[in-house]
Amino acid sequence: MHKITVISKDGCHLCERVVDKLKELSTGGGFKLEIVEITKDRSTYEKYFLRIPVVQLDDKDVFEVEDIALPTDCKLKLETLVSHLD
């Protein structure tokens, strides 16, 4: 089973949108959703604080904020990502 990770921060409305959409898409199975809060780990914070939300597929970065900031881009790109999972 694939793992999709969202690197996020509490209070980030863009992060919340991504997480909500992925939760909606996860009802079909096919992936495990993990949320990583950047304020819990200093190295994660330093690496990602200007890039959140970041979406990873199996621990590889696939989308950053500029890829999915617009609601239509976010929805389409996440749906496409999930639809291509085995």
Biopython code that builds the backbone (N, CA, C, O; Angstrom):
import numpy as np
from Bio.PDB.StructureBuilder import StructureBuilder

atoms = [
    (1, "MET", "N", (0.831, -1.174, 0.000)),
    (1, "MET", "CA", (0.000, 0.000, 0.000)),
    (1, "MET", "C", (0.881, 1.244, 0.000)),
    (1, "MET", "O", (1.893, 1.305, 0.698)),
    (2, "HIS", "N", (0.483, 2.223, -0.786)),
    (2, "HIS", "CA", (1.223, 3.479, -0.864)),
    (2, "HIS", "C", (0.952, 4.347, 0.361)),
    (2, "HIS", "O", (-0.057, 4.196, 1.049)),
    (3, "LYS", "N", (1.888, 5.261, 0.607)),
    (3, "LYS", "CA", (1.732, 6.224, 1.692)),
    (3, "LYS", "C", (1.789, 7.627, 1.095)),
    (3, "LYS", "O", (2.732, 7.970, 0.381)),
    (4, "ILE", "N", (0.784, 8.424, 1.390)),
    (4, "ILE", "CA", (0.798, 9.841, 1.026)),
    (4, "ILE", "C", (0.943, 10.631, 2.312)),
    (4, "ILE", "O", (0.155, 10.479, 3.246)),
    (5, "THR", "N", (1.955, 11.471, 2.346)),
    (5, "THR", "CA", (2.245, 12.287, 3.513)),
    (5, "THR", "C", (2.017, 13.747, 3.159)),
    (5, "THR", "O", (2.415, 14.208, 2.089)),
    (6, "VAL", "N", (1.370, 14.470, 4.071)),
    (6, "VAL", "CA", (1.219, 15.913, 3.919)),
    (6, "VAL", "C", (2.046, 16.560, 5.020)),
    (6, "VAL", "O", (1.813, 16.340, 6.209)),
    (7, "ILE", "N", (3.012, 17.359, 4.600)),
    (7, "ILE", "CA", (3.798, 18.115, 5.563)),
    (7, "ILE", "C", (3.058, 19.422, 5.752)),
    (7, "ILE", "O", (2.848, 20.184, 4.808)),
    (8, "SER", "N", (2.667, 19.665, 6.996)),
    (8, "SER", "CA", (1.663, 20.666, 7.294)),
    (8, "SER", "C", (2.030, 21.466, 8.545)),
    (8, "SER", "O", (3.036, 21.208, 9.205)),
    (9, "LYS", "N", (1.181, 22.438, 8.841)),
    (9, "LYS", "CA", (1.313, 23.231, 10.066)),
    (9, "LYS", "C", (-0.090, 23.592, 10.525)),
    (9, "LYS", "O", (-0.928, 23.992, 9.717)),
    (10, "ASP", "N", (-0.346, 23.454, 11.809)),
    (10, "ASP", "CA", (-1.646, 23.838, 12.351)),
    (10, "ASP", "C", (-1.970, 25.272, 11.960)),
    (10, "ASP", "O", (-1.123, 26.159, 12.058)),
    (11, "GLY", "N", (-3.203, 25.490, 11.518)),
    (11, "GLY", "CA", (-3.647, 26.826, 11.151)),
    (11, "GLY", "C", (-3.385, 27.210, 9.709)),
    (11, "GLY", "O", (-3.772, 28.300, 9.287)),
    (12, "CYS", "N", (-2.747, 26.357, 8.950)),
    (12, "CYS", "CA", (-2.459, 26.637, 7.535)),
    (12, "CYS", "C", (-3.671, 26.230, 6.702)),
    (12, "CYS", "O", (-3.966, 25.042, 6.570)),
    (13, "HIS", "N", (-4.374, 27.215, 6.141)),
    (13, "HIS", "CA", (-5.597, 26.892, 5.394)),
    (13, "HIS", "C", (-5.316, 26.104, 4.123)),
    (13, "HIS", "O", (-6.141, 25.286, 3.715)),
    (14, "LEU", "N", (-4.175, 26.331, 3.490)),
    (14, "LEU", "CA", (-3.823, 25.543, 2.306)),
    (14, "LEU", "C", (-3.563, 24.084, 2.687)),
    (14, "LEU", "O", (-3.963, 23.163, 1.973)),
    (15, "CYS", "N", (-2.895, 23.892, 3.808)),
    (15, "CYS", "CA", (-2.637, 22.536, 4.296)),
    (15, "CYS", "C", (-3.947, 21.826, 4.605)),
    (15, "CYS", "O", (-4.122, 20.656, 4.263)),
    (16, "GLU", "N", (-4.862, 22.533, 5.251)),
    (16, "GLU", "CA", (-6.156, 21.949, 5.597)),
    (16, "GLU", "C", (-6.920, 21.524, 4.350)),
    (16, "GLU", "O", (-7.557, 20.471, 4.343)),
    (17, "ARG", "N", (-6.862, 22.335, 3.293)),
    (17, "ARG", "CA", (-7.536, 21.994, 2.040)),
    (17, "ARG", "C", (-6.975, 20.698, 1.458)),
    (17, "ARG", "O", (-7.728, 19.829, 1.021)),
    (18, "VAL", "N", (-5.651, 20.577, 1.456)),
    (18, "VAL", "CA", (-5.001, 19.375, 0.919)),
    (18, "VAL", "C", (-5.379, 18.144, 1.748)),
    (18, "VAL", "O", (-5.728, 17.102, 1.195)),
    (19, "VAL", "N", (-5.310, 18.268, 3.051)),
    (19, "VAL", "CA", (-5.640, 17.144, 3.931)),
    (19, "VAL", "C", (-7.101, 16.738, 3.746)),
    (19, "VAL", "O", (-7.405, 15.550, 3.645)),
    (20, "ASP", "N", (-7.999, 17.708, 3.702)),
    (20, "ASP", "CA", (-9.422, 17.396, 3.517)),
    (20, "ASP", "C", (-9.666, 16.659, 2.207)),
    (20, "ASP", "O", (-10.413, 15.681, 2.177)),
    (21, "LYS", "N", (-9.048, 17.115, 1.136)),
    (21, "LYS", "CA", (-9.235, 16.473, -0.165)),
    (21, "LYS", "C", (-8.675, 15.054, -0.154)),
    (21, "LYS", "O", (-9.295, 14.138, -0.695)),
    (22, "LEU", "N", (-7.516, 14.868, 0.456)),
    (22, "LEU", "CA", (-6.934, 13.525, 0.505)),
    (22, "LEU", "C", (-7.753, 12.593, 1.392)),
    (22, "LEU", "O", (-7.867, 11.405, 1.091)),
    (23, "LYS", "N", (-8.317, 13.103, 2.464)),
    (23, "LYS", "CA", (-9.196, 12.273, 3.296)),
    (23, "LYS", "C", (-10.406, 11.828, 2.483)),
    (23, "LYS", "O", (-10.838, 10.679, 2.574)),
    (24, "GLU", "N", (-10.944, 12.739, 1.696)),
    (24, "GLU", "CA", (-12.068, 12.414, 0.821)),
    (24, "GLU", "C", (-11.680, 11.329, -0.183)),
    (24, "GLU", "O", (-12.442, 10.394, -0.426)),
    (25, "LEU", "N", (-10.490, 11.464, -0.761)),
    (25, "LEU", "CA", (-10.025, 10.499, -1.764)),
    (25, "LEU", "C", (-9.606, 9.162, -1.152)),
    (25, "LEU", "O", (-9.552, 8.153, -1.855)),
    (26, "SER", "N", (-9.313, 9.145, 0.128)),
    (26, "SER", "CA", (-8.826, 7.920, 0.767)),
    (26, "SER", "C", (-9.925, 6.902, 1.025)),
    (26, "SER", "O", (-9.637, 5.768, 1.408)),
    (27, "THR", "N", (-11.174, 7.284, 0.823)),
    (27, "THR", "CA", (-12.268, 6.349, 1.088)),
    (27, "THR", "C", (-12.208, 5.140, 0.163)),
    (27, "THR", "O", (-12.749, 4.086, 0.495)),
    (28, "GLY", "N", (-11.565, 5.272, -0.980)),
    (28, "GLY", "CA", (-11.426, 4.151, -1.903)),
    (28, "GLY", "C", (-10.249, 3.254, -1.574)),
    (28, "GLY", "O", (-10.005, 2.277, -2.282)),
    (29, "GLY", "N", (-9.516, 3.560, -0.519)),
    (29, "GLY", "CA", (-8.331, 2.777, -0.167)),
    (29, "GLY", "C", (-7.196, 3.111, -1.117)),
    (29, "GLY", "O", (-7.234, 4.136, -1.798)),
    (30, "GLY", "N", (-6.203, 2.267, -1.167)),
    (30, "GLY", "CA", (-5.096, 2.457, -2.096)),
    (30, "GLY", "C", (-3.926, 3.225, -1.521)),
    (30, "GLY", "O", (-2.815, 3.150, -2.045)),
    (31, "PHE", "N", (-4.166, 3.975, -0.432)),
    (31, "PHE", "CA", (-3.056, 4.663, 0.207)),
    (31, "PHE", "C", (-3.377, 4.943, 1.670)),
    (31, "PHE", "O", (-4.532, 5.046, 2.080)),
    (32, "LYS", "N", (-2.307, 5.060, 2.424)),
    (32, "LYS", "CA", (-2.397, 5.446, 3.831)),
    (32, "LYS", "C", (-2.021, 6.920, 3.904)),
    (32, "LYS", "O", (-1.019, 7.333, 3.321)),
    (33, "LEU", "N", (-2.809, 7.709, 4.609)),
    (33, "LEU", "CA", (-2.553, 9.141, 4.743)),
    (33, "LEU", "C", (-1.859, 9.427, 6.064)),
    (33, "LEU", "O", (-2.293, 8.978, 7.124)),
    (34, "GLU", "N", (-0.774, 10.182, 5.979)),
    (34, "GLU", "CA", (-0.024, 10.581, 7.164)),
    (34, "GLU", "C", (0.132, 12.092, 7.140)),
    (34, "GLU", "O", (0.415, 12.672, 6.093)),
    (35, "ILE", "N", (-0.050, 12.727, 8.282)),
    (35, "ILE", "CA", (0.121, 14.170, 8.408)),
    (35, "ILE", "C", (1.344, 14.415, 9.291)),
    (35, "ILE", "O", (1.432, 13.873, 10.393)),
    (36, "VAL", "N", (2.285, 15.227, 8.813)),
    (36, "VAL", "CA", (3.476, 15.563, 9.577)),
    (36, "VAL", "C", (3.402, 17.047, 9.916)),
    (36, "VAL", "O", (3.366, 17.897, 9.027)),
    (37, "GLU", "N", (3.379, 17.344, 11.200)),
    (37, "GLU", "CA", (3.324, 18.710, 11.709)),
    (37, "GLU", "C", (4.757, 19.239, 11.809)),
    (37, "GLU", "O", (5.566, 18.713, 12.573)),
    (38, "ILE", "N", (5.066, 20.288, 11.030)),
    (38, "ILE", "CA", (6.455, 20.740, 10.946)),
    (38, "ILE", "C", (6.994, 21.328, 12.246)),
    (38, "ILE", "O", (8.209, 21.366, 12.443)),
    (39, "THR", "N", (6.124, 21.783, 13.126)),
    (39, "THR", "CA", (6.618, 22.397, 14.358)),
    (39, "THR", "C", (7.062, 21.360, 15.386)),
    (39, "THR", "O", (7.596, 21.727, 16.432)),
    (40, "LYS", "N", (6.855, 20.096, 15.114)),
    (40, "LYS", "CA", (7.229, 19.033, 16.064)),
    (40, "LYS", "C", (8.684, 18.588, 15.912)),
    (40, "LYS", "O", (9.222, 17.905, 16.783)),
    (41, "ASP", "N", (9.318, 18.977, 14.803)),
    (41, "ASP", "CA", (10.688, 18.542, 14.542)),
    (41, "ASP", "C", (11.456, 19.685, 13.876)),
    (41, "ASP", "O", (11.059, 20.172, 12.817)),
    (42, "ARG", "N", (12.536, 20.101, 14.491)),
    (42, "ARG", "CA", (13.293, 21.261, 14.008)),
    (42, "ARG", "C", (13.817, 21.079, 12.582)),
    (42, "ARG", "O", (13.733, 22.009, 11.780)),
    (43, "SER", "N", (14.348, 19.918, 12.253)),
    (43, "SER", "CA", (14.906, 19.715, 10.910)),
    (43, "SER", "C", (13.804, 19.732, 9.851)),
    (43, "SER", "O", (14.001, 20.257, 8.755)),
    (44, "THR", "N", (12.649, 19.161, 10.177)),
    (44, "THR", "CA", (11.519, 19.210, 9.248)),
    (44, "THR", "C", (11.065, 20.651, 9.059)),
    (44, "THR", "O", (10.788, 21.080, 7.939)),
    (45, "TYR", "N", (10.990, 21.386, 10.146)),
    (45, "TYR", "CA", (10.601, 22.798, 10.080)),
    (45, "TYR", "C", (11.558, 23.584, 9.185)),
    (45, "TYR", "O", (11.123, 24.317, 8.297)),
    (46, "GLU", "N", (12.852, 23.430, 9.421)),
    (46, "GLU", "CA", (13.844, 24.187, 8.643)),
    (46, "GLU", "C", (13.803, 23.825, 7.165)),
    (46, "GLU", "O", (14.035, 24.684, 6.314)),
    (47, "LYS", "N", (13.517, 22.594, 6.853)),
    (47, "LYS", "CA", (13.488, 22.162, 5.455)),
    (47, "LYS", "C", (12.220, 22.630, 4.728)),
    (47, "LYS", "O", (12.273, 22.980, 3.549)),
    (48, "TYR", "N", (11.082, 22.636, 5.432)),
    (48, "TYR", "CA", (9.804, 22.811, 4.744)),
    (48, "TYR", "C", (9.013, 24.077, 5.090)),
    (48, "TYR", "O", (7.983, 24.313, 4.459)),
    (49, "PHE", "N", (9.428, 24.892, 6.043)),
    (49, "PHE", "CA", (8.559, 25.953, 6.537)),
    (49, "PHE", "C", (8.094, 26.949, 5.480)),
    (49, "PHE", "O", (7.021, 27.530, 5.638)),
    (50, "LEU", "N", (8.840, 27.165, 4.432)),
    (50, "LEU", "CA", (8.423, 28.081, 3.360)),
    (50, "LEU", "C", (7.742, 27.356, 2.204)),
    (50, "LEU", "O", (7.315, 27.994, 1.242)),
    (51, "ARG", "N", (7.637, 26.038, 2.285)),
    (51, "ARG", "CA", (7.126, 25.253, 1.153)),
    (51, "ARG", "C", (5.794, 24.575, 1.423)),
    (51, "ARG", "O", (5.231, 23.966, 0.513)),
    (52, "ILE", "N", (5.265, 24.657, 2.651)),
    (52, "ILE", "CA", (4.057, 23.911, 2.995)),
    (52, "ILE", "C", (2.820, 24.485, 2.324)),
    (52, "ILE", "O", (2.738, 25.692, 2.100)),
    (53, "PRO", "N", (1.877, 23.647, 2.009)),
    (53, "PRO", "CA", (1.880, 22.206, 2.209)),
    (53, "PRO", "C", (2.750, 21.495, 1.181)),
    (53, "PRO", "O", (2.841, 21.908, 0.024)),
    (54, "VAL", "N", (3.369, 20.444, 1.619)),
    (54, "VAL", "CA", (4.138, 19.573, 0.730)),
    (54, "VAL", "C", (3.461, 18.203, 0.766)),
    (54, "VAL", "O", (3.140, 17.684, 1.835)),
    (55, "VAL", "N", (3.253, 17.635, -0.407)),
    (55, "VAL", "CA", (2.671, 16.299, -0.512)),
    (55, "VAL", "C", (3.767, 15.359, -0.975)),
    (55, "VAL", "O", (4.460, 15.614, -1.960)),
    (56, "GLN", "N", (3.907, 14.268, -0.241)),
    (56, "GLN", "CA", (4.885, 13.237, -0.591)),
    (56, "GLN", "C", (4.145, 11.950, -0.926)),
    (56, "GLN", "O", (3.132, 11.615, -0.312)),
    (57, "LEU", "N", (4.667, 11.249, -1.898)),
    (57, "LEU", "CA", (4.193, 9.909, -2.225)),
    (57, "LEU", "C", (5.325, 8.951, -1.922)),
    (57, "LEU", "O", (6.399, 9.031, -2.519)),
    (58, "ASP", "N", (5.083, 8.055, -1.000)),
    (58, "ASP", "CA", (6.102, 7.079, -0.593)),
    (58, "ASP", "C", (7.428, 7.765, -0.281)),
    (58, "ASP", "O", (8.489, 7.345, -0.744)),
    (59, "ASP", "N", (7.342, 8.837, 0.520)),
    (59, "ASP", "CA", (8.489, 9.603, 1.041)),
    (59, "ASP", "C", (9.230, 10.449, 0.006)),
    (59, "ASP", "O", (10.335, 10.919, 0.276)),
    (60, "LYS", "N", (8.646, 10.645, -1.158)),
    (60, "LYS", "CA", (9.253, 11.511, -2.174)),
    (60, "LYS", "C", (8.340, 12.711, -2.386)),
    (60, "LYS", "O", (7.138, 12.550, -2.594)),
    (61, "ASP", "N", (8.910, 13.917, -2.332)),
    (61, "ASP", "CA", (8.127, 15.130, -2.561)),
    (61, "ASP", "C", (7.560, 15.121, -3.978)),
    (61, "ASP", "O", (8.293, 14.919, -4.945)),
    (62, "VAL", "N", (6.239, 15.342, -4.096)),
    (62, "VAL", "CA", (5.618, 15.411, -5.419)),
    (62, "VAL", "C", (4.960, 16.769, -5.678)),
    (62, "VAL", "O", (4.927, 17.227, -6.820)),
    (63, "PHE", "N", (4.435, 17.421, -4.629)),
    (63, "PHE", "CA", (3.845, 18.746, -4.784)),
    (63, "PHE", "C", (4.267, 19.635, -3.631)),
    (63, "PHE", "O", (4.391, 19.196, -2.487)),
    (64, "GLU", "N", (4.485, 20.905, -3.968)),
    (64, "GLU", "CA", (4.730, 21.930, -2.962)),
    (64, "GLU", "C", (3.659, 22.987, -3.119)),
    (64, "GLU", "O", (2.830, 22.908, -4.025)),
    (65, "VAL", "N", (3.672, 23.963, -2.253)),
    (65, "VAL", "CA", (2.617, 24.973, -2.208)),
    (65, "VAL", "C", (2.342, 25.602, -3.571)),
    (65, "VAL", "O", (1.179, 25.791, -3.927)),
    (66, "GLU", "N", (3.362, 25.927, -4.330)),
    (66, "GLU", "CA", (3.115, 26.597, -5.615)),
    (66, "GLU", "C", (2.430, 25.685, -6.627)),
    (66, "GLU", "O", (1.819, 26.167, -7.581)),
    (67, "ASP", "N", (2.524, 24.386, -6.428)),
    (67, "ASP", "CA", (1.869, 23.430, -7.324)),
    (67, "ASP", "C", (0.377, 23.276, -7.028)),
    (67, "ASP", "O", (-0.411, 22.959, -7.920)),
    (68, "ILE", "N", (-0.002, 23.502, -5.769)),
    (68, "ILE", "CA", (-1.371, 23.176, -5.357)),
    (68, "ILE", "C", (-2.054, 24.286, -4.570)),
    (68, "ILE", "O", (-3.010, 24.021, -3.840)),
    (69, "ALA", "N", (-1.592, 25.505, -4.701)),
    (69, "ALA", "CA", (-2.178, 26.616, -3.938)),
    (69, "ALA", "C", (-3.582, 26.960, -4.408)),
    (69, "ALA", "O", (-4.441, 27.276, -3.585)),
    (70, "LEU", "N", (-3.835, 26.907, -5.699)),
    (70, "LEU", "CA", (-5.158, 27.234, -6.214)),
    (70, "LEU", "C", (-6.100, 26.048, -6.007)),
    (70, "LEU", "O", (-5.712, 24.904, -6.245)),
    (71, "PRO", "N", (-7.329, 26.307, -5.569)),
    (71, "PRO", "CA", (-8.253, 25.196, -5.288)),
    (71, "PRO", "C", (-8.454, 24.236, -6.458)),
    (71, "PRO", "O", (-8.504, 23.024, -6.251)),
    (72, "THR", "N", (-8.569, 24.750, -7.677)),
    (72, "THR", "CA", (-8.780, 23.854, -8.818)),
    (72, "THR", "C", (-7.538, 23.018, -9.092)),
    (72, "THR", "O", (-7.650, 21.831, -9.400)),
    (73, "ASP", "N", (-6.353, 23.619, -8.983)),
    (73, "ASP", "CA", (-5.109, 22.865, -9.162)),
    (73, "ASP", "C", (-4.980, 21.788, -8.098)),
    (73, "ASP", "O", (-4.605, 20.653, -8.392)),
    (74, "CYS", "N", (-5.289, 22.149, -6.874)),
    (74, "CYS", "CA", (-5.177, 21.213, -5.756)),
    (74, "CYS", "C", (-6.057, 19.998, -6.011)),
    (74, "CYS", "O", (-5.582, 18.864, -5.949)),
    (75, "LYS", "N", (-7.312, 20.222, -6.293)),
    (75, "LYS", "CA", (-8.259, 19.133, -6.511)),
    (75, "LYS", "C", (-7.827, 18.236, -7.664)),
    (75, "LYS", "O", (-7.761, 17.016, -7.514)),
    (76, "LEU", "N", (-7.534, 18.831, -8.806)),
    (76, "LEU", "CA", (-7.171, 18.064, -9.993)),
    (76, "LEU", "C", (-5.877, 17.285, -9.790)),
    (76, "LEU", "O", (-5.808, 16.103, -10.129)),
    (77, "LYS", "N", (-4.858, 17.927, -9.245)),
    (77, "LYS", "CA", (-3.566, 17.261, -9.080)),
    (77, "LYS", "C", (-3.628, 16.129, -8.056)),
    (77, "LYS", "O", (-3.012, 15.082, -8.254)),
    (78, "LEU", "N", (-4.364, 16.331, -6.967)),
    (78, "LEU", "CA", (-4.477, 15.263, -5.976)),
    (78, "LEU", "C", (-5.307, 14.098, -6.517)),
    (78, "LEU", "O", (-4.969, 12.937, -6.287)),
    (79, "GLU", "N", (-6.383, 14.402, -7.228)),
    (79, "GLU", "CA", (-7.180, 13.332, -7.835)),
    (79, "GLU", "C", (-6.352, 12.536, -8.837)),
    (79, "GLU", "O", (-6.448, 11.310, -8.888)),
    (80, "THR", "N", (-5.541, 13.228, -9.634)),
    (80, "THR", "CA", (-4.689, 12.557, -10.614)),
    (80, "THR", "C", (-3.646, 11.689, -9.915)),
    (80, "THR", "O", (-3.404, 10.556, -10.331)),
    (81, "LEU", "N", (-3.032, 12.209, -8.865)),
    (81, "LEU", "CA", (-2.037, 11.447, -8.110)),
    (81, "LEU", "C", (-2.643, 10.152, -7.578)),
    (81, "LEU", "O", (-2.067, 9.077, -7.745)),
    (82, "VAL", "N", (-3.786, 10.258, -6.949)),
    (82, "VAL", "CA", (-4.425, 9.092, -6.340)),
    (82, "VAL", "C", (-4.899, 8.101, -7.399)),
    (82, "VAL", "O", (-4.830, 6.890, -7.189)),
    (83, "SER", "N", (-5.378, 8.602, -8.528)),
    (83, "SER", "CA", (-5.903, 7.704, -9.562)),
    (83, "SER", "C", (-4.807, 6.852, -10.210)),
    (83, "SER", "O", (-5.104, 5.824, -10.819)),
    (84, "HIS", "N", (-3.554, 7.268, -10.084)),
    (84, "HIS", "CA", (-2.456, 6.521, -10.694)),
    (84, "HIS", "C", (-1.790, 5.529, -9.732)),
    (84, "HIS", "O", (-0.809, 4.879, -10.095)),
    (85, "LEU", "N", (-2.314, 5.411, -8.520)),
    (85, "LEU", "CA", (-1.750, 4.456, -7.569)),
    (85, "LEU", "C", (-2.203, 3.055, -7.921)),
    (85, "LEU", "O", (-3.333, 2.851, -8.364)),
    (86, "ASP", "N", (-1.334, 2.105, -7.728)),
    (86, "ASP", "CA", (-1.663, 0.685, -8.018)),
    (86, "ASP", "C", (-2.671, 0.158, -7.042)),
    (86, "ASP", "O", (-3.065, -1.005, -7.128)),
]
sb = StructureBuilder()
sb.init_structure("model")
sb.init_model(0)
sb.init_chain("A")
sb.init_seg("    ")
for serial, (resi, resn, name, xyz) in enumerate(atoms, 1):
    if name == "N":
        sb.init_residue(resn, " ", resi, " ")
    sb.init_atom(name, np.array(xyz, "f"), 0.0, 1.0, " ", f" {name:<3s}", serial, name[0])
structure = sb.get_structure()
